[in-house]
Structures are given as C-alpha cells and as structure tokens.
Amino acid sequence: MIPDLSQNVLEKLERRIAISEMAGWLNLAVTIESGQLIYTLGFDEAHIGNPVIRAIHGGVVSTFLETASWYETYARLPEDVGINVTSVHTNFLRSTTPTDVHASVSIHRLGRRFGFLEATCWQEDRNNPVATAETGIRIKRPDEKSSLAIKT
Amino acid sequence: MTEHSDIPSPLSPVQQAARAFIESEHPLFSSLGLKATRISEGEISFRLTVPAGYSDGEYVHSGIMAIMLDTILGNAVWTSLDRFVPIATINLKTDYFSKVAPDTPLICSGICEGIRDDVAYSTGRAMIEKSGELVAMAAGTFMVGTRSKSKSRL
C-alpha cells in the first residue's frame, strides 16, 4: 500500500529542497495539482547540453527525473527513513527546448526495503512527454537489521 | 589506482573535437575540471572532481554521475566514427554503487561497444581514482546521425 501525502507535504519538500545544493542547481520546485505532486526543472543556461543546438542535456533530464522520484518517496515516508537511488533507466522520447520541464511520478511499489517508481516529464504539452525514467530506490527504515552476509 | 595519460598524438579530427567539447567548450564540464587521460578508437577516459555545488547533503548528488556518463558514453561513440556527425541519447541506464564526497578525484571512462545500423551501444563507469572503488556504472544507446543538427541532444 502506498502511503498518502500528508497535508503539510509541500512544506516538508520545500525544507528539503532548500538545503540541497543540487536541487538549487536544478532550480527544482514542487507544486500540487489535483492531489498529485508536480516537479519543475526551472530552465537555466547551465542545463544546456550543447550550446549550438540549445537542447537540455540528457543527463540533466535523467537527474531531474531521478530527483523527482527521490522526493516522491521522501514525501510519503517518515523523515528518519533512508532513501538511496540505486538505478535509473531513462528513455529520451524527443528533443527538449530551452524552457522549463515538468514531471510527475507514479509509484509502482513502495515496499519495506525497496521502491519502484516511474517518472514522466514534459515541456509545453503534458500529452507529449520528452522523457520517462524507471527508478529503483533502496529504503532503509530505522528498525532495519543489517545483514551479516552483506558488506554495507 | 591511478590512471596515467594514454593519449596518442596526433588525435584524429573527431577525437580532437570530442576532447575539446568536454574539456573546454562546455560550461558545466569546465566546472568539473575534466582532463582526458585516454583517447583511442571507441574508448575515452577523463579525470574529474565534483565540487560541493553539486552536493545533496554531505555527498555529491548521484545524478551528476548520470550527467557525466551520458556525456562520456556519447564521446566514446564519437571517437569510433571517422567523421563528426550529430548523435542523440536514446536511453541511458545508470546504476549507483558508492557515495562520493565533494572534490574526490574520479576517473570516468566509456567504451563504444559497437554500432549496428545507426544505433551505437556504449558502456561506462565512474571510479574513485585513488582506490579504484566503483561509484557508478552506465549503459546507453545513441542514435548516430540525427536527421538535423537541431534534433541532436549532444
């Protein structure tokens, strides 16, 4: 079962965004629309992949989708739970323009130790996504016992 | 583990362009102090450090590894071509292993495993230079020769 969003979820996310240098570099912002968190990569010249063609760097788009998935997980779990991205698989559906990018995240499963999420991003038209990313997230709860067989 | 420079002289024109793009022509990569340590046909390797400006908490954000590896995998494709054509990332899978403190010297390398029709396949990894500890691993596919320059992502 996926935990619901709390009433003060935006305050929680904005506090976390404010202390992250990388979130600042991404110009990351979050809003709620129809009960769904919407993330925005605020365009900046530093996000350009090639100054000649002025498309946003694919790695920046991937990082944005990974980060949105991290925050979607963070939004739904207590603050003392550890959240580590283990993998992100991004498909670049079409080229980007030098404008803001928006994303929403679907949670396929948030288990006790692992989460599976899929983020989708778009620019002007939500019906024309520019990229999608499947993200795997390791979840470490405060009461988790470490395995003696695995080096951590 | 320390990787020494392995750069032939002279480089082919496309290898020179790939090196210049990463080392000096791009503001983001310039901020990471990238220096080529190996360039050969289909293989490329750079030394870099990630400053605190790309951190999330006490470690650098894992996404900066995806940004670097996307670029270096694409560069590995370029070094295997005999002429410079636009390429675009189709997909990229990045696995994260270790967290890295800011300003840790890293080695980031990429190999173009092959090109079939107009799709190139690359793999790569980022390691801590001193210890050789794996930080991230990536595999990506790239469209070689996009229809117009304006459609290229790189």
Interface residues (C-beta under 8 A of the other chain):
Chain A: I19 S20 E21 M22 A23 W25 E45 A46 G49 N50 P51 V52 I53 A55 H57 G58 G59 V60 S62 T63 F64 E66 T67 N84 V85 T86 S87 V88 H89 T90 N91 F92 S95 T96
Chain B: F21 E25 H26 P27 L28 A52 G53 Y54 S55 D56 G57 V60 H61 S62 G63 I64 A66 I67 M68 L69 D70 T71 P86 A88 T89 I90 N91 L92 K93 T94 D95 Y96 K149 S150 K151 S152 R153 L154
